[in-house]
Amino acid sequence: MGCYTAPAAAALIHFFMRKSNKSLQTKHQLWLNQLFLGGAIFGVVDHAWNRELLAFSVNDMILGLFITLAIFVSWGVIVAVDVASTKKHAMKT
């Protein structure tokens, strides 16, 4: 259960932060929220598939935190590539 609760909680917190803060209403922040939601949905599907939807363990919670961290790091790479690509295209014109 912790596997999907951590990214789901991150998605909810980030969603409300974006709603209340205009500076967070960018495409990159939207991507982060969508990645968190995707991680949560994947966790729910995985646990439902294995008939462990409401199972809970400390190891599962730690895994959820690592999944959330991996999503955040992946988002950083995606944003860096997007910024570099945008700069490259701007220099060509």
C-alpha positions in Angstrom: 0.0 0.0 0.0 2.8 2.4 0.8 4.2 1.8 -2.7 1.4 3.9 -4.2 0.5 6.1 -1.2 3.8 8.1 -1.4 3.5 9.2 -5.0 -0.3 9.7 -4.6 0.4 12.0 -1.6 3.1 13.8 -3.5 0.6 14.3 -6.4 -2.1 15.7 -4.1 0.3 18.0 -2.2 1.9 19.3 -5.5 -1.6 19.8 -7.1 -2.7 22.0 -4.3 0.6 23.9 -4.2 0.2 24.6 -7.9 -3.3 25.8 -7.4 -2.3 28.3 -4.7 1.0 29.5 -6.3 1.0 31.1 -9.7 4.7 30.6 -10.2 4.2 26.8 -10.1 1.7 26.8 -12.9 4.1 26.0 -15.7 4.3 23.1 -18.1 7.2 21.6 -16.2 5.3 21.6 -12.9 2.3 20.0 -14.8 4.6 17.3 -16.0 5.8 16.6 -12.4 2.2 16.3 -11.2 1.4 13.9 -14.1 4.4 11.8 -13.3 3.4 11.5 -9.7 -0.1 10.5 -10.7 1.3 7.9 -13.1 3.5 6.4 -10.4 0.5 6.2 -8.1 -1.7 4.6 -10.7 1.0 2.1 -11.5 1.3 1.2 -7.8 -2.5 0.7 -7.5 -2.6 -1.4 -10.6 0.3 -3.5 -9.5 -1.1 -4.1 -6.0 -4.6 -4.8 -7.4 -3.1 -7.3 -9.8 -1.3 -9.1 -7.0 -4.4 -8.9 -4.7 -2.5 -6.8 -2.2 -4.4 -3.6 -2.6 -4.6 -2.9 1.1 -1.5 -4.7 2.3 0.9 -2.5 4.2 4.5 -3.0 5.3 7.4 -0.8 6.2 9.4 -2.1 3.2 6.5 -1.1 0.9 6.5 2.4 2.3 10.2 2.7 1.8 9.8 1.5 -1.7 7.1 4.2 -2.2 9.5 6.9 -1.1 12.2 5.6 -3.5 9.6 5.5 -6.3 8.7 9.1 -5.5 12.3 10.1 -5.4 12.9 8.4 -8.8 10.0 10.2 -10.3 11.4 13.5 -9.0 14.9 12.8 -10.4 13.4 11.6 -13.8 11.4 14.8 -14.0 14.6 16.8 -13.4 16.2 15.1 -16.3 13.2 15.6 -18.5 13.1 19.3 -17.6 16.9 19.7 -18.3 16.5 18.1 -21.7 13.5 20.3 -22.5 15.4 23.5 -21.5 18.5 22.5 -23.5 16.3 21.7 -26.5 14.5 25.0 -26.2 17.8 26.9 -26.0 19.2 24.9 -29.0 16.1 25.8 -31.2 16.3 29.4 -30.1 19.9 29.7 -31.1 19.1 28.4 -34.6 16.6 31.1 -35.3 
